[in-house]
Amino acid sequence: MSTTTGSTGRTKWKTTKNAERASKSRGAIIREGIFGINDGLVATVGLVSGEALSGQTHGAILIAALSAVGAAIVSMSVGSYLATTSQNDFMRHQIRQQALDLEQHPGRERGEAGGLLEDIGVPAQSVTVVLDNIVRSRPRWLKFMVREDLGIHEQHLEPPLKNALTMGVAVTIGSIPAVVPYLLPLGPIVSRNLSWAASGVAALTLGGLKGHFTQSSILKNALAFGFLASASAAVGAGIGLWLAQLGA
């Protein structure tokens, strides 16, 4: 009976840990996705707004927009890859340094481990016993120090290629509302206005989704994203009008 109970407990524990890992993985995807979609949307609507109000032809606006989107996809994907690998490399360096500290300064590190046990609420009368059990195994001691002192967990290491791919797809999706109207057989004014409207709706929707995923205010997030897209379009439009007045 006890064996069955223990097996059931371990199964539940593994299920819980797997769920936590999946949740952290989704968190990274949401972060890269929101960042990429927002960048693709805000940067592209600002660009096409400036191009449209500077008097550029329909074809010139489309070429400029597609060129900018292509460059953004590559730049943001590479940036995400480099950022993730740099973060992973830094955490691995911290873990190696912690292992070296345990080897070279065991007395100091033991004292720090005892302080950490007190910080997490281990009763004072139990600290010595728990500490002895931890430091008896070097791998266990290292894992404890890495998690409690450095705040690093093995699950914090993220897949660079997955993040880069997510970022590239997200930038592509974000640029669609601003660019698609210029792919349609519409006049320049209609395309411009439709691009603005579609980008505004997309920004509000993105903000709402961000609020939903993060369990925060949907309205507040929607308005914040809408404001950012509108501000970007306004900046682009202002630059375009200024260039048009200069005859550029």
C-alpha positions in Angstrom: 0.0 0.0 0.0 2.8 2.4 0.9 4.7 1.5 -2.2 1.6 2.3 -4.4 1.1 5.6 -2.5 4.8 6.5 -3.0 4.6 5.7 -6.7 1.4 7.8 -7.1 3.1 10.7 -5.3 6.1 10.6 -7.6 3.9 10.4 -10.6 1.9 13.5 -9.5 5.2 15.3 -8.8 6.5 14.5 -12.3 3.2 15.6 -13.8 3.4 18.9 -11.9 7.0 19.5 -12.9 6.3 18.8 -16.6 3.4 21.2 -16.4 5.7 23.9 -14.9 8.3 23.4 -17.6 5.6 23.7 -20.3 4.3 26.8 -18.7 7.8 28.4 -18.7 8.3 27.4 -22.3 5.0 29.1 -23.2 6.1 32.2 -21.3 9.2 32.5 -23.5 7.1 32.1 -26.6 4.6 34.7 -25.5 7.4 37.1 -24.7 9.1 36.7 -28.1 5.7 36.7 -29.9 4.4 39.9 -28.2 7.7 41.6 -28.8 8.0 40.5 -32.4 4.4 41.3 -33.4 4.6 44.7 -31.7 7.8 45.6 -33.4 6.5 44.4 -36.8 3.3 46.4 -36.4 4.6 49.6 -34.9 7.7 49.9 -37.2 5.8 49.1 -40.3 2.8 51.4 -39.8 5.2 54.2 -39.0 7.2 53.6 -42.2 4.2 53.3 -44.6 2.6 56.4 -43.0 5.7 58.4 -43.7 6.0 57.1 -47.2 2.3 57.7 -48.0 2.3 61.3 -46.7 5.6 62.2 -48.4 3.9 61.7 -51.8 5.6 58.4 -52.8 3.9 56.3 -55.4 1.9 53.2 -54.4 4.6 50.9 -55.8 7.4 52.8 -54.0 5.5 52.5 -50.7 5.1 48.8 -51.2 8.7 48.2 -52.1 9.9 50.2 -49.1 7.5 48.4 -46.7 8.4 44.9 -47.9 12.1 45.7 -47.8 11.8 47.0 -44.3 9.8 44.0 -43.2 12.3 41.6 -44.6 15.2 43.4 -42.9 13.2 43.5 -39.6 12.5 39.7 -39.8 16.2 38.9 -40.2 17.4 41.5 -37.7 15.0 40.6 -34.9 15.4 36.9 -35.4 19.2 37.2 -35.2 18.9 39.5 -32.3 16.7 37.1 -30.4 19.1 34.2 -31.1 22.1 36.2 -29.9 20.3 37.4 -26.8 19.2 33.9 -25.9 22.6 32.4 -26.4 24.2 35.2 -24.5 21.8 34.7 -21.6 22.4 31.0 -21.6 26.2 31.4 -21.7 26.1 33.9 -18.9 24.1 31.5 -16.7 26.4 28.6 -17.5 29.4 30.8 -16.5 27.7 31.7 -13.2 27.2 28.0 -12.5 30.8 27.2 -13.3 32.0 30.0 -11.0 29.8 28.7 -8.2 31.3 25.3 -8.6 34.7 26.8 -8.4 33.8 28.8 -5.3 32.6 25.6 -3.5 35.9 24.0 -4.3 38.1 26.9 -3.3 36.1 28.4 -0.4 34.0 25.6 1.1 33.9 27.3 4.6 32.6 30.6 3.2 30.1 28.9 1.0 28.9 26.7 3.8 28.2 29.9 5.8 26.3 31.4 2.9 24.3 28.2 2.5 23.3 28.4 6.2 22.2 32.0 5.7 20.1 31.0 2.7 18.4 28.2 4.7 17.5 30.8 7.4 16.2 33.2 4.7 13.8 30.6 3.3 12.4 29.9 6.8 14.2 26.8 8.0 13.9 26.8 11.8 17.2 27.8 13.5 17.4 24.5 15.4 17.2 22.6 12.2 19.6 24.6 10.1 22.7 22.6 11.1 21.1 19.2 10.3 19.7 20.4 7.0 23.0 22.1 6.1 25.0 19.0 6.8 22.8 16.9 4.5 23.2 19.5 1.7 26.9 19.9 1.9 27.5 16.1 2.2 26.9 15.8 -1.6 28.8 18.3 -3.8 26.3 18.1 -6.7 23.4 18.6 -4.3 25.3 21.5 -2.6 26.0 23.1 -6.0 22.3 22.8 -7.1 21.2 24.4 -3.9 23.6 27.3 -4.2 22.8 27.8 -7.9 19.0 27.9 -7.2 18.9 29.8 -3.9 22.0 32.1 -4.2 22.2 32.8 -7.9 18.4 32.4 -8.6 19.2 30.1 -11.6 17.3 27.0 -12.5 18.1 24.6 -15.3 14.7 25.4 -16.9 15.8 29.0 -17.3 18.0 28.0 -20.2 16.0 28.7 -23.4 16.2 27.3 -26.9 17.8 30.0 -29.1 16.5 28.6 -32.4 13.0 28.3 -31.1 13.1 31.9 -29.9 14.5 33.1 -33.1 11.9 31.3 -35.2 9.1 32.6 -32.9 10.4 36.2 -33.3 10.7 36.0 -37.1 7.1 34.6 -37.4 5.8 37.2 -35.0 7.4 40.1 -36.9 5.9 38.8 -40.1 2.4 38.6 -38.5 2.8 42.1 -37.0 3.6 43.7 -40.3 0.6 42.2 -42.2 -2.1 44.8 -41.2 0.0 47.8 -42.3 1.2 46.2 -45.6 -1.7 44.2 -47.0 -3.8 47.2 -48.0 -1.0 48.2 -50.4 -1.2 44.8 -52.0 -4.8 45.4 -52.9 -6.0 47.2 -56.1 -6.9 50.3 -54.2 -6.1 54.0 -54.5 -3.3 55.5 -52.4 -5.6 57.3 -50.0 -7.9 54.3 -49.5 -4.8 52.1 -48.9 -3.3 54.5 -46.5 -6.5 54.9 -44.4 -7.2 51.1 -44.5 -3.6 50.5 -43.4 -4.1 52.9 -40.4 -7.4 51.3 -39.5 -6.2 47.7 -39.7 -3.0 48.6 -37.7 -5.1 50.2 -35.0 -7.4 47.2 -34.7 -4.5 44.9 -34.7 -2.8 46.9 -31.9 -5.9 46.9 -29.8 -6.3 43.1 -30.3 -2.6 42.4 -29.5 -2.9 44.4 -26.3 -6.0 42.6 -25.4 -4.4 39.2 -26.0 -1.4 40.3 -23.9 -3.7 41.1 -21.1 -5.4 37.8 -21.4 -2.2 35.7 -21.4 -0.7 37.7 -18.5 -4.0 37.8 -16.5 -3.8 41.6 -16.4 -6.2 44.3 -17.4 -7.3 43.6 -21.0 -8.6 47.2 -21.5 -5.5 48.8 -20.2 -3.2 46.7 -22.3 -5.3 47.2 -25.4 -5.3 51.0 -25.0 -1.5 51.0 -24.3 -0.8 49.0 -27.5 -3.2 51.1 -29.5 -1.5 54.3 -28.2 1.9 53.0 -29.3 0.7 52.1 -32.8 -1.0 55.5 -33.1 2.1 57.3 -31.9 4.3 55.5 -34.3 1.9 56.3 -37.2 1.8 59.9 -36.1 5.6 60.1 -36.0 5.9 58.5 -39.4 3.2 60.7 -40.9 4.9 63.8 -39.4 8.2 63.0 -41.0 6.5 62.2 -44.3 4.7 65.6 -44.3 7.9 67.4 -43.4 9.8 65.7 -46.2 7.0 66.5 -48.6 7.2 70.2 -47.7 10.9 70.1 -48.3 10.3 68.6 -51.7 12.3 65.5 -50.9 
